[in-house]
Amino acid sequence: DVEARKALLAGNKELQGLYAELVGKQLVSEADFWAARSQMLEAATARGGTGQRAGIANALMAEVKATSDGKTNTVKFNLTPEMMHQIFAEKPAVRKAYISHVPEKMSEKEFWTRYC
């Protein structure tokens, strides 16, 4: 319950400001503050309270198979659009890099070649 409260405050600047104003200045007790937001708190607790998202499904990523031509030291990966989407969902920094580089600075193929 405490973790859910922390996650809610960390993820919602407006709520954080209201909390600081009301509870911080002792206008409302902490118990009353959270009692008025019981549905919000229950929803956060149901999500795990931390705001975390589910990871990449193992079955989906198990489909990523490396292939080699046997003549060179080159390894190739076959990424489907679904796999790319899952990588973006799991690693926001990769998505940000993709948006800032493709297609202006490099091709999509070059991006994924460097990433893999």
PyMOL commands that set and color helices and strands:
alter all, ss='L'
color gray80, all
select helices_A, chain A and resi 2-11+13-22+30-35+38-46+58-62+81-90+92-101+108-115
alter helices_A, ss='H'
color red, helices_A
select strands_A, chain A and resi 66-68+75-77
alter strands_A, ss='S'
color yellow, strands_A
deselect
rebuild
show_as cartoon
